Amino acid sequence: MKLSSILLSTLSALSLSQTVASTPLTFELKKGQDECFYTLTSDIDCDITYYFSVQDAPKNDYEIGYKIYGPANHQQPIIERSNERQGEWEFLGDDKGEYKFCFEGGKHGDKIVDFEIKYDCKQNNDARSKNREERKKLRNLREVKTDAEDLQTTLDDSIDKIERQLHMLESNMNYYLTRNSRNHLTVKSTESRIGWFSMYGILLVVGMSAAQILVLQWFFKQSRKNSV
């Protein structure tokens, strides 16, 4: 494990707040090797957000693969993606504990990657959370499970999964809406500045032209006086 991996995990563990905002980390992904990073959540049902972007790669091979492992099983990934250059995603961490993010090195050379992890463990009192807790309580009250109850449990688990996915989709949509609004304001501000700079440029050109004309007129007047 490299120092960067240890540092990121330590910062997550020592944080006293429920929300961890980590500083973006830049690391070198070696050819044919895997680089893993860790974050330690302080509670269940945490919203975990991660961002990565390949900044430099040989032969224009900017695509990488990565896997995310949950606390319950560090052998079976909960998320696995390949052939991606950059991304910013959010998922719900059901379990409390250590989550592992592993990036896979390519075959063509070393790559420079920017990476950031942060999580938010605020407990939501919305209808989704209340419904999930009620279903968990009902399952715990059942002592003997029949086939129908097993089917009900499977349906409850499927509903929980769908709700988590919808929650993730809603969070991602809100994020992209906010980012789109911010980018739109940036574009409008840039357009306004371009307009003002254009006006300043025109006024500067007109002013310099007028100054040159006045200087030339003064020069010719002085020349005529000297010739007389």
C-alpha positions, -999 to +999 in steps of 0.1 A: +000+000+000+014+034-009+016+064+013-012+081-006-035+052+002-026+053+039-030+090+041-065+090+025-077+063+048-063+080+079-079+113+071-113+096+067-109+077+100-098+108+120-126+130+108-151+139+136-178+152+113-203+132+094-193+147+061-157+142+048-144+165+021-111+152+009-085+171-010-081+159-046-052+135-050-030+131-080-011+097-084+008+077-109-009+046-121+019+022-131+018+000-162+003-034-154-002-026-117-033-018-095-035+012-072-060+010-043-074+037-021-095+034+011-121+054+028-137+046+062-174+055+067-186+063+102-222+050+098-245+030+075-264+044+045-237+070+036-237+088+003-202+081-011-191+104-040-159+098-060-143+116-089-114+106-112-098+119-143-069+106-164-046+137-170-017+121-189-012+088-207+011+074-234-001+068-269-034+085-262-045+056-240-065+075-215-090+048-206-087+029-174-108+004-154-116+004-117-134-017-090-151-007-058-153-031-028-176-028+002-167-036+038-186-069+038-165-084+010-132-072-004-131-100-030-164-093-048-167-057-062-200-038-057-191-016-087-170-024-117-163-003-147-139-003-176-127+018-205-134+051-188-113+083-189-131+103-163-162+103-142-180+116-111-205+093-095-223+087-062-236+055-046-251+046-013-229+028+011-252+004+029-226-009+054-204+009+079-167+004+074-139+005+049-146+009+012-118+001-013-113+018-047-089+000-070-077+013-104-062-010-129-030+000-148-030-004-185-006-022-209+008+008-227+025+028-200+022+048-168-007+073-164-013+103-142-047+103-125-066+128-104-088+112-077-111+123-049-134+105-024-159+120+000-189+108+019-219+121+037-235+101+065-264+125+074-294+105+084-323+113+061-358+113+076-375+112+043-402+087+032-377+064+016-357+059+048-388+054+069-402+028+045-370+009+045-368+009+083-404-003+086-397-032+062-366-041+082-386-042+115-413-064+099-386-088+087-370-090+122-404-098+139-409-129+118-395-160+136-405-187+111-402-180+075-424-196+049-420-196+012-444-167+009-424-148+035-391-156+017-407-142-014-418-111+005-383-107+018-369-109-017-394-083-029-385-060+000-348-063-009-356-055-045-376-025-035-347-013-013-324-017-042-347+002-066-351+030-040-313+033-035-308+035-073-335+061-076-319+080-048-286+079-065-302+090-098-319+119-080-286+130-064-267+128-097-294+147-115-294+174-088-256+176-091-256+179-128-284+205-126-264+226-102-232+222-123-251+231-155-265+263-138-231+272-126-216+267-160-244+287-176-236+316-153-199+313-161-207+315-198-229+345-194-203+362-172-176+354-198-198+368-227-203+400-207-166+404-201-159+397-238-183+425-247-168+450-223-132+441-234-143+445-271-156+480-262-125+489-244-104+476-273-124+497-298-121+528-276-084+522-273-079+519-310-100+551-317-081+570-290-047+559-303-057+568-339-069+602-328-036+607-308-016+597-339-035+622-361-030+650-336+007+642-333+011+642-371-008+675-374+014+691-348+045+677-366+035+691-400+027+725-384+061+726-368+077+717-401+059+745-419+069+770-393+106+760-395+105+762-433+091+797-433 
